[in-house]
Amino acid sequence: MRFLLVILAVLLMTANVFAAEKSLLMATTTSTDNTGLLEYLEPIFEKDTGIDWKWTATGTGKALELGKNCDADILLVHAPAAEKEYINNGYGVYRKEVMYNDFVIVGPPSDPANISGKKVGNALEAIYNNGSVFVSRGDDSGTNKKEISLWKSADLKDYNKKGWYKETGQGMIATLNIATEMNGYTMTDRGTYIKYQSNYDGKAPLQILVEGDKILYNQYSLIPVGKERCPDVKMELAEKFTSWMTSDKIQQAIADYKLLGKKLFIPNAR
């Protein structure tokens, strides 16, 4: 009996090791998770490959840190400058573009700073001069990095020291909800805004007021974590995932993913 228990224990350990080897861990931004895109794609991936796919959704800055700490096999993020630095420092193998959307500035219909239809820099200047509430994620996410770059481009000093500038330290949906409660402005990627909008059956309290500038383009890319710094990373699974995400089938699946009849992401793998 004791011998059988030992054999069973060995078999269970072997099964667990095999399961771990067939499990891919991804670190990603909150927008890919909040929008429901990953939940939509997960069963397709597991059916196509037999690989168990798990992910941690956080800001892009933290996702890059997870990669540096060898706590992920692959990243799906949206902060190109930080991604290129990450690769140049030897943490990532390459950067593969897979899809995009754009950033928008949203606010209450009353639009107290009168930013509707303005260029991004002019809109931020109007908020700054009016002292209207602006709610920032403040979490080093890709969205937060972009927002900071826009304030800098507008040459607006000490905006983050003003009483009207609020930082949540939270994800995009939570930040949108806080901006709603405060009747303030915020910046979001369009995909997450559509998800937020769908929570109100299309009649969201915050409306898109600024959109369309080229500077608001929002690229999402895959980065496999490098073996040189993380020898235990599952490179083979990361490569399979990259090939799968950039395949014609899954690029079409991304294009087909909609809420309120609107596309949340546009595939653009090359």
C-alpha positions in Angstrom: 0.0 0.0 0.0 2.8 2.3 1.0 4.6 1.5 -2.3 1.4 2.4 -4.3 1.1 5.8 -2.4 4.8 6.6 -3.3 4.1 5.7 -7.0 0.9 7.9 -6.9 2.9 10.8 -5.4 5.5 10.5 -8.1 2.9 10.5 -10.8 1.2 13.6 -9.4 4.5 15.4 -9.2 5.3 14.5 -12.8 1.8 15.6 -13.9 2.3 19.0 -12.1 5.7 19.5 -13.7 4.2 18.7 -17.2 1.3 21.1 -16.5 3.7 23.9 -15.5 5.7 23.3 -18.7 2.5 23.7 -20.8 1.4 26.9 -19.0 2.2 30.3 -20.4 2.2 33.3 -18.1 1.7 36.8 -19.7 2.0 40.2 -18.0 -0.3 42.7 -19.7 -1.9 46.1 -19.4 -5.4 46.5 -17.8 -7.1 47.5 -21.0 -6.6 44.1 -22.7 -8.2 42.5 -19.7 -10.9 45.1 -18.8 -12.3 45.1 -22.3 -12.9 41.3 -22.2 -10.6 40.7 -25.1 -8.4 38.2 -23.3 -11.3 36.3 -21.9 -12.7 36.1 -25.5 -9.4 34.8 -26.9 -8.4 32.4 -24.1 -10.6 29.4 -25.1 -9.6 29.7 -28.7 -5.9 29.7 -27.8 -6.2 26.7 -25.5 -8.3 24.8 -28.1 -5.8 25.6 -30.9 -2.6 24.8 -28.9 -3.4 22.8 -25.8 -1.4 25.4 -23.8 -2.8 26.8 -20.6 -2.7 30.6 -20.8 -2.7 32.7 -17.6 -2.2 36.5 -17.3 -1.6 39.2 -14.8 -3.2 42.6 -15.8 -1.5 45.7 -14.4 -0.1 48.9 -15.8 2.5 48.6 -18.5 5.3 49.9 -16.2 4.6 47.2 -13.7 4.2 44.6 -16.5 7.7 45.5 -17.7 9.0 45.1 -14.2 7.4 41.6 -14.0 9.3 40.8 -17.1 12.5 42.1 -15.6 11.9 40.0 -12.5 11.3 36.8 -14.6 7.7 36.6 -13.4 6.3 36.3 -17.0 7.1 34.5 -20.2 5.7 37.2 -22.5 4.3 40.8 -22.3 1.5 42.5 -24.1 1.9 46.2 -23.5 1.4 49.7 -25.0 4.2 52.1 -24.3 6.5 52.0 -27.3 9.4 54.1 -25.8 9.5 52.1 -22.6 9.3 48.8 -24.6 12.2 49.7 -26.8 14.3 50.7 -23.8 13.3 47.4 -22.2 14.6 45.5 -25.2 17.7 47.6 -25.6 18.6 46.7 -22.0 18.5 43.1 -22.8 15.2 42.1 -21.1 13.1 41.3 -24.1 13.8 39.4 -27.3 11.9 41.5 -29.8 8.8 43.7 -30.1 6.0 42.5 -32.3 3.1 44.8 -33.1 -0.3 43.1 -33.0 -3.1 45.7 -32.7 -3.9 49.3 -32.0 -6.7 51.7 -31.0 -6.4 55.3 -29.9 -6.6 57.5 -26.8 -9.5 59.9 -26.2 -10.1 62.6 -23.6 -13.5 62.2 -22.0 -15.5 64.4 -19.7 -19.0 65.5 -18.6 -21.5 66.7 -21.2 -21.4 70.1 -19.5 -17.8 70.4 -20.5 -16.8 73.1 -18.0 -13.4 73.8 -19.6 -14.9 73.9 -23.1 -12.5 71.4 -24.6 -14.9 69.7 -27.1 -13.4 69.4 -30.6 -10.1 71.0 -29.6 -6.6 69.7 -30.4 -5.0 67.8 -27.5 -2.6 70.5 -26.4 -5.3 73.2 -26.5 -7.7 71.0 -24.6 -5.2 70.4 -21.8 -4.4 74.1 -21.7 -8.1 74.8 -21.3 -8.4 72.3 -18.4 -5.3 73.8 -16.8 -6.5 77.4 -17.0 -10.1 76.6 -16.0 -9.0 74.4 -13.0 -11.4 71.7 -13.9 -11.0 68.3 -12.3 -8.7 66.0 -14.3 -8.4 62.4 -13.0 -5.2 60.6 -13.9 -4.4 56.9 -13.4 -1.0 57.9 -11.8 0.1 54.3 -12.0 3.0 54.3 -14.6 0.7 52.5 -17.0 1.0 53.0 -20.8 -2.0 55.3 -20.6 -0.4 57.3 -17.7 2.9 57.5 -19.6 1.1 58.9 -22.6 -0.9 61.4 -20.6 2.3 62.7 -18.9 3.9 63.1 -22.4 0.9 65.1 -23.6 1.1 67.5 -20.6 4.8 67.9 -21.3 4.2 68.5 -25.1 1.7 71.2 -24.1 4.4 72.9 -22.0 2.1 73.1 -18.9 4.2 73.4 -15.7 3.4 71.7 -12.4 0.0 70.5 -13.6 0.4 67.5 -11.2 0.7 69.8 -8.2 -2.6 71.5 -8.8 -5.5 70.8 -6.5 -7.7 69.9 -9.5 -5.3 67.1 -10.7 -6.3 63.8 -9.0 -4.3 60.6 -9.2 -6.1 57.3 -8.5 -3.2 54.8 -8.7 -5.8 52.4 -10.2 -6.8 50.8 -13.5 -8.7 52.5 -16.3 -12.2 51.3 -15.5 -11.8 52.4 -11.9 -10.4 55.7 -13.0 -13.3 56.3 -15.3 -15.7 55.5 -12.5 -13.9 58.0 -10.2 -13.9 60.7 -12.9 -17.6 60.0 -13.3 -18.2 60.6 -9.6 -16.1 63.7 -9.6 -17.7 65.1 -12.8 -14.2 65.4 -14.2 -12.1 64.8 -17.2 -9.8 61.8 -17.9 -7.9 60.2 -20.7 -8.6 56.6 -21.7 -7.9 54.2 -24.5 -11.0 53.9 -26.8 -11.4 50.2 -26.2 -11.8 50.6 -22.4 -14.1 53.6 -23.0 -16.4 51.4 -25.1 -16.4 48.8 -22.3 -17.3 51.5 -19.8 -19.9 52.8 -22.2 -21.4 49.3 -22.5 -21.8 49.2 -18.7 -24.3 52.0 -19.1 -26.1 50.5 -22.1 -24.4 53.0 -24.4 -25.4 56.0 -22.3 -22.3 56.7 -20.4 -22.1 59.8 -18.1 -18.7 60.8 -19.6 -18.5 61.5 -23.3 -15.7 61.6 -25.8 -14.7 65.3 -26.2 -11.2 65.1 -27.8 -10.2 62.5 -30.4 -8.6 62.0 -33.7 -5.1 63.6 -33.3 -2.3 61.5 -34.6 -0.5 61.9 -31.3 -3.3 59.8 -29.7 -2.4 56.6 -31.6 -2.1 53.6 -29.2 -0.1 50.6 -30.4 -0.1 47.3 -28.5 2.9 44.9 -28.9 4.1 41.5 -27.8 7.5 41.1 -26.2 8.8 37.6 -25.3 11.0 37.8 -22.2 14.7 36.9 -22.9 16.4 33.8 -21.7 19.7 35.5 -21.2 18.4 37.2 -18.0 15.6 34.7 -17.3 16.9 31.2 -18.1 13.7 29.5 -17.0 11.4 31.5 -19.3 9.2 29.4 -21.6 10.5 30.7 -24.8 9.0 28.0 -27.0 5.5 28.7 -25.6 6.0 32.5 -26.0 7.0 32.0 -29.6 3.9 29.8 -30.2 1.7 32.5 -28.6 3.3 35.2 -30.8 2.7 33.2 -34.0 -0.9 32.5 -32.9 -1.7 36.1 -32.1 -0.3 37.3 -35.4 -2.0 34.6 -37.5 -4.7 35.6 -40.0 -7.3 33.7 -37.9 -6.6 35.5 -34.7 -6.1 38.9 -36.3 -9.6 38.4 -37.7 -10.9 37.4 -34.3 -9.5 40.6 -32.8 -11.2 42.6 -35.6 -14.5 40.8 -34.9 -14.5 41.5 -31.2 -17.0 44.3 -30.6 -19.2 45.9 -27.9 -22.1 48.2 -28.8 -21.3 47.3 -32.4 -17.9 49.0 -32.1 -14.4 47.6 -32.6 -12.3 47.8 -29.5 -9.0 47.0 -31.2 -7.7 47.1 -34.8 -5.3 44.2 -35.7 -2.1 45.3 -37.5 0.4 42.4 -37.2 3.0 42.5 -40.0 
